[in-house]
Amino acid sequence: MDEIISSSSSSSLMFQATSPALQQRLQFIIQNRPEWWVYAIFWQATKDTHDRFLLSWGDGHFRGTKGLASKASNGNTQPRFGFDLERKKVARGIQALFSDNPSDVAGLVDGEVTDSEWFFMVSVTRSFVAGDDIVGRAFRSGTYVWLAGDQELQFYDCERAKEAHLHGIQTLVCIATPFGVVELGSSDIIKEDWGVMQLAKSLFGPEREKQQEVDTMKEAVGINGRSSSDSGPSDFEGPFASASTLDVPSKKRGRKPSIGKETGQNHVEAERQRREKLNHRFYALRSVVPNVSKMDKASLLADAVTYIKELKAKIEDLEIKVRVESQKRKMVAFDMHETQSTSTTGDHTQRSSTSYGAIGMDVDVKILGSDAMIRVQCPDVNYPSARLMDALRDLEFRVHHASVSNVKQLMLHDVVVKVPDGFSFSEEALRAAILRRLQI
């Protein structure tokens, strides 16, 4: 706790230098939008000793969640003990650094310190380098970052988005301005609205464009403070006094813009678009993978690889089943054809037997496990070896070994083949199928 309070002491001068106009602008954004924003923070841009842009706490306004606001108005909040008591001590120390009225500090932390309020308070100690985390990336790109929902907050690769999600924030928005970044947080899921960006940029844009808007804002918010006639221009320039080292574009004619800066901005914009496209692809991948063990990208990719391997195994099983069914249909067709040919008439059977005897063809089949031994003996007429190979090819048998002998015009074939998967026919059925093929 002491470390947090002591680290906040370096920011006390910043709070003292903050003008009422900056606080009024943040309140104006929250109170004049239909969405319920829990808090608003302005991260002020300065340059450090290494000539790098540093975004640190400029000012903030906490509204609270809807439930907390209603309890506070009814006076029904009750203090809790344990870790919440420690939060209150730290909260009092942090708020005492930048509150002018001690009674306001006691009133703010009298009740329960919620997760969102704690997240808002400890943000005082945070700072970001341009290009790092969500705040620095928004400032470097010159646009905005809008994260809504559990998936976008968890998948966005930065610590502040994850920390906000852990403290109950469902929508986190960072809008770049010429002098810093406006951050908005809500406990509700809010869809992207261009009106929020326009309002923030108009209030925190160049001073000559927002003089009239700030006057209207003071009347709408109704906050006590000096009038514009009393405070003068310093009320508007105060928040950006420490940002005087920012590179303000020159208004002199004839001066050309820096090509190097434009090139750097183009690279930053391209990198931002690449990251957004990559995140969208992860969202699409998450939607098609049925079982995801964790929400991080590495686990998602591992689960996707496992799912693809399962699909590949299922495809291989289906292909085997298709081949088996095809083989069964072929063998059934052979059996049906053989049955029809042998049961037509007695005369036809006699003619077939006479023909077989005249030709002198003999087929013997032995099936041993996944292999089959086929011996065919026939006269050397009309290329019997070629017809035997054609018959084995039609039956989708793979030949392991084959030998052919010719003795006194009699051909002797010995063939060893591999039986296809799912083959469930008898030796006699296979013999009839081969014999039928050889006599075509």
N, C-alpha and C positions, 0 to 999 in steps of 0.2 A: 504493500500500500504506500509506504514512504517513497518507494522508487517512482510510483506513478505520480504522486503529488509533486515530488521534487522535479521530475521531468517536465511537469506542466509549468513550473515556475518560469522557465525560459520563454513561455508563450504569454506571460502576463502583460508584458509591454504591448503585445499585439492587441490584446483585449482593450487596454486603456486607449490605444490609438484608434480603435474602431469607432466610426461615426455612427450616429443613430440611423442615418440613411441606409446603411448596409443591412442593419437589423430589420428595418422597415421593408426593404425590398424582399427579404426572405419571408417575412410574415405575409406580405402581399401575395406572393406566389402560392403559399399554402392556403390562405383564407379565401382566395378568389378563384380557386379551381374546384370543379364538382367532385374530383377524386379526393379521397382521404389520405393525405400525405402525413406520415408520422413525424418527420423532421425534414429540415433543409439546412444544408451546410454550404458555405462558400469557401473553397480552397484557393487561397491567394498565391499568385505566382511571383517569385522573386528569383534572383540569381545568387548562387553561392560563390565561394572563393575560387572554385574550379570552373566558373563561367557556365554552370549548368542551371537549368530551370528547376526550381524546387517549389513544390506545392505544399503549403502548410495551412493550418487553421486560420481563416480570416474572421469568420463569425458563424453562428449557427442559431437556429430556432427549433425548439422541440414542442410539438403539439400533443403527442401521445396517441395511443390507439383509441379506437372508439369506445371500447369497454372501460379503459382507464379514464377517459375524459368524462364519461357518465358517472363513474364512481366518485371522481373528484368533485363534480358538481353537487352530488348528493351527500358528500361527507361520509361515505361508507367504507373508506379504505382503512384497513387494519394492518398494523405493523407485524412483520414476521421476524423470526430470530434466525440465528445460524449465519449462513453465507450472505443472506440479504442484509443483516446488520453490518457486516464488513463492507458490503457495497455502499451502504449509507455513509459510512465514515469516509470512504474514498470520494464519494460523490460530493459530500460537504467540502472536502479539501479542494476538489477540482473547481466547484462552483464559486468558492470563496475567492478564487484567483481573479475572476472576472465579473463578479457581482458587486455593484455599488451599494446595494441595500442588504445588510445581513439578514433582515427578516425575510427577504425573498428566498434566500438560501434555505433557511429552516423550513419554509413552506413548501419548497420544491421537493425536498427529500424526506418530509415527515411521513409520507405514506410508503407504499410498496415500491421498490425500485425494480421496474420491469426489465426484461432482457433488452428491449428496444431502447429504453432510456439509458441503460448501462452502455450499450453500444454507441449511443450518441455522445455520452460524456467522455468515454475513453478515446473518442476520435480526436479530442483536443491534443492528445500526445502524438498523433500520427502525422507523418509527412511523406511525400512521394516525389520521386525524381521523374521528370517528364519522360514518358515512354514506358514507365514501370507501373504495374497494377492497373486497375480500371480507371483511376483518376488521372494518372500520368498518360495513359494511352488516349483518353478522350482529349486531353489538352494538346498532345503532340499531333493528333489527327485533325484537330480543329473542328470536329463534328460532335457526335454524342454516342453514348453506349446505353442501350436500354435492355435490361435483363428482367424477365418476368417469369415466375414459376420455378419450381424446384429444379427441373432439368437444366435450364439455362444458367441458374446461379451455381449449380454444382459443376457443370461442364466448363464454365468459363474459367480459364486458367489464370486465376489471380486470388490472392489471399483475402482481400477485402470483400469480394463477393461471397466467398465461402463463410467468412466470419459474419457477414450480414445475415446469411441464410441460417446460421446456427443461432442467431439472436432473434429469429422470428420475422425477418424481413423477407417479403415475397416479391417485391418489385424494387429494383435498384437502378437509378438513372443518373448518369453523369453527363452534363452539358458543358461544352467548352465555350468560354467567353474570351474577349481580348486580354483580360487581366487575371484569368484563373478558370476555375471549374465550379459549377453549381451542382451539388449532389442532392438528390431527393430519394427518400426511402418510404416505403409503405408496407404495412402488414397484409394488404390485399393484393391480389394479382390484377394489375392494371395494364390494359393493352396500350400499345404505342400510340401516342397522340401528338401530332405535330404542333398543336396549340401550346403544349407545355414548353416545347423548345422555343417557339416564337416568343412566349412571355418571358422566359429566362433571358434570352438574347436581347430582347428589347430593354429589359431592366438593367442588365449588366453590360450593355454595349457601350459605344462611344458616348461621352457625356453630353454632347450637343444634341443627341437624339433622344435622351431620356429625361431631360429637365422637366418637360411638361408631364411626363408619366409619373415621376416621383412626387410632384405636387399633388396629382390626383390620388396617388397611393397613400399619402399622409392623411388625407381626408377619409379615405375608405378604411384604413386600418385603425385610425383613432388612437395613436400612441402619443403620449405626452413628450414633448421635446421642443427644441427651438424651431421657430418658423423659418421658412426659406429666406425671408428678408433679414432675419437676425443672424442666421448661420452663414449666409453667403455661399460662394462657390466652394468653400472648404468642406462643407457637408458632403459634397459629392466626390471631392477629390481625396478626402481623408482615407477611405479604405484602401486606396491604391497608392498611398504615399510611399510605402516600402517597395512598390513595384515600379519605381521610377526608372530602374535600370532596364526595364523591358524595351525591346526593340520596337519602337513605334514607327510605322511607315511614314516616310517623309512626304510632305505635301508639295515640295518644290517641283516645278516643272522641269522636264528634261532628264530627270534621274531615272534610270532603268532599274527594274527589279533584279534582285540577285538570282542568277541562274542556279547557283548551288542550293539555295534554300528551296527553290521550286522543285529541284530534282529530289531533295531529301523528303519533301512533303509527298511527292509522287510515290516514292518508295514506301513511306509510312502508310499511305492510303492503299497501295497494292498489298502490303502485308496485312492490313486490317481486313480487306476483302478476302484474302486467302484464308485467314483464320475463321471468318464468318462462314465461308463456303465449307471449310473442313468441319466446323461445328454442325452445320446443317446435314452434312453427310453422316456424322455420328448419330444425329437424331433419327435419320432415315434407317440407319443400320439397327438402332435400338428398337425401332418399331417392328422389324421383321424377325428379330431373334426372340424366340418364345421364352427362354429361360436365361435371365441375366443375374449372375451372382452378386455383383457389385455395380455401382454407378460410375466408377472411374473408367477412363478410356482403355487402359491396359486390360482390365477384366472384361470389358465389352468386346474387345478384339479377340481375346482368348475364347470367350463363349461363342463368338461368331465362327471361329475356326472349328470348334467342336461340333457346332450345329451343321456346318458344311460337310464335315467328315461323316456325320450320321446320315445326311441326305445322300452322299455318294454311296455309302454302304447299302442304303435302301434301293438305290437305282440298280446297283449290281445284282442284288437279290431278285429284283423284278425282271431284269434281263435274263437271268438264268431260268426263271419260271416261264418266261415267254418262249425260250428255246426248247424247254422240256415239253410245253404244250404243243408247240409246232411239230416236234418229233412224234409225239403221241398221235396227233392228227394224221400224219403221214403213214404211220404204221397201221392205224385203224383203217385208213383208206386202202392200204395194201391187203389187209385181211378181208375187208368187205369185197374187194375185187376178186380175191382168190376164192372166197366162199361162193360168190355168184358164178364164177367160171366152172367150179367143180360140181355145182348142183343144178345145172341147166337141164341136161338130159343124159340118159345112159349112153346114147350114141356119141354125144360130144365127149364124154369122159373116156369112152373107148378110143376115140380118135386122138385125143390128147395123149393117152397112154401109149398108143402105137407110135405117135410122133416122137415122144420122149425116148421110146425104145429104139426107134430108128436112128435118132440123133446120137443116142448113147451118152447123154449128159448126166453127170452124177455130182451132186452138191452135198457136202457134209459140213456141219457147223457145230462148234463147241464153244460155249461161253464160260470163261473162267474169270470171275470177278468183274473188273472193268475192261477186260480184253476179250476178244473173240478170235478163234482160229477157224479159218474158212479154207476148205479144200474143194476145188472144182476140177473135175476130169471130163474132158469133152474132145470131140474131133477137131482137128486144126482146120476149121472152116469159118470163113467170114470173120476173121480177127477176133477170136474169143477173148484174148487178153485185154484188148481195148474195151470190149463191151463189159467185162468184169469190173474194170476200173471206173467206167461210167456208172455202173450200178452202185458201187461203193460210194462214189461221190454224191449221187442222188440221195443216198441214205445218210449222208453227213458223217461217214465213218472216216477216221483218221488212220492212215496206213502206217504201221510201225515197220513191217517187214513183208517182203513179197519175193517169191521165187517162181520161175516158169521153166518147165522142162518139156521137150518135144521128143517123144519116143514112138516111132512107127506111125506117124500122122496122128498121134494122140497127145493132146496138150494137158499137162498137169500143173495146176496152180496151187500154191500154198501161200496164204496171206494171213498176217496177224494185224488186227485193227483194234483201235480203242473205241469202246462203246460210248456213245454220248451220254451226258448226265440225264438221269431220269428215265433211261431206257428200261422198260419192264416187260419185254416180250420174250416169249419162249424161243428155244433153238429152232423148233419146227416152224414157227411163224417167220423167223428171220430167214430160214432156208427157203421157204416158199416165196418170200419177197425177192430174194436174190435170183431164184430160178425164174420168176416171172420177168424180171428185168433182162435176164440173159436171152430169153426167147422172144423178146419184142423185135 
